[in-house]
C-alpha cells in the first residue's frame, strides 16, 4: 500500500519547505482532523518545530476541538493553555477574520480536512481568509488534504446573489477539488491579490484505491457528524435534509448517511417509488431500509422509518454514484406519495433568515421547484445539472494539481 503524504506531513519532513517561514509569525487554521500521518495534531507538531514561531491559531465551524454539534452553535475565543497563544473562533462573534486577528501573524497555514462539497463551511472559511489576507498583505499557505469524494462533479451551480456561508461562490454542490486547488480558483474568480501557495500532497491518486480517500490513512471526524468516508461520499446529497422537516439522523450514530427518516413516512414505499421514477439515479450504492430513534434534534424520541445509503465496500461504484440526484429522488418520491407532506423546513439556516433553507443549501430554488412540480421529470433536473456540471469541469481543468 502506497503511503500518501498530506501537506502537513511534507512541511514537517522538508526543512526547505519551511525555510520561508523562518523569522515569520505563523498562525494555523485547524480542527480535530488536522493531524499528521502519525496522528499528532498539526498544532502540536508545528509547535515542536524550532524553525516555526506560532503566534496564534484559528478554529472554524464546530471549533478547533470539534466539540460543537450543530449549525449556528458558536465557539468562543480562548487561549491555548499549553502554548499560551490566542485561539480565535471563525464561527462565533465573526465568521471573517478581523484586522486584529490578522495582525497576529504574517503567514496563515490552512490545514482543514474538507468533504468536497460547496455547503461544507470550511471552503467558505478559506475564501474569507484569502479575502482578509489580500487586504492586509498577509500570506496564506494551504497544507493540502484529499477530497474524500474524489473528482466527480455534481449539482446545479449557485446562482449569483445566492451566496452565503454555505455558498462561497458559483460552483456546483460537489466540486471535485482539494482546498489547495479551490484556493487557486477563488483567487482567479474573485481577482484577489494575495501571496498564496499550496503545500501539495505526495502520492494522492483521486481515482486510485479509495477513490479519493487513501486506504493508508484512517478517517478522523473533521466535524461531529462526519463520522465516516461513507458519510463524506453521501454528504453532497444528504446535507440537503438539513433544509427538510425529515431527519438526517442527527441524534444517532450514523448522521447524514440516510436519505431521510420520519415517523410518518413509509420508507419501503418511498424506495419502490424511487425505483419506478428514476432507477438510474440509484446506481453506485446500496439503499437499505432501516429504523432509528433520534436522541436529540428532529423527531427526538420518535421511531423513524428510514433509508440508509451504503456508498462503500462492494456496493460502491465511484463513477456511477450521484448523491445529489439520489437525494433529489428521495424528496421527489416522498412528494409523489404524500403530495401535501410539509417537506421544507422554514427556519433560520446558517444566518440566512429570509430564504428557505433548502434554497440556501442549493444556491437557488431549482431543486425545490423540481421536487414540488407534479409534472417534472428526471430529464428536467438532469438537463439543468448536466449543463452546470460540464461548465464547471471545463472551468477547473487547468487548476488540478493531482
Secondary structure, DSSP 8 states (H G I E B T S, - for coil): ----B-HHHHHHH-HHHHGGGTTSEEEEEE-TT-B-TT--BHHHHHHT-TT-EEEEEEE-TTTTTT---STT-----EE-TTT--EEEESSSS-SS--HHHHTT-SEEEE-----SBTTSTHHHHHHHHHHHHHHHT-EEEEE----TTTT--BS----TT--BTTB-SS--SB----HHHHHHHHHHHTT---EEEEE--BS--TTSTTTTS-TTS----SSTT--SHHHHHHHHHHGGGGGBSS---TTSSSTTSEEEEETTS-HHHHHHHHHHHHGGGGTTSEEEEEEEE-SSSTTTTSEEEEEEEE-SGGG--TTT--HHHHHHHHHHHHHHHSTT---B--S-BTTB-SS-HHHHHHTSSHHHHHHH-TT--HHHHHHHHHHHHHHHHHHHGGG---
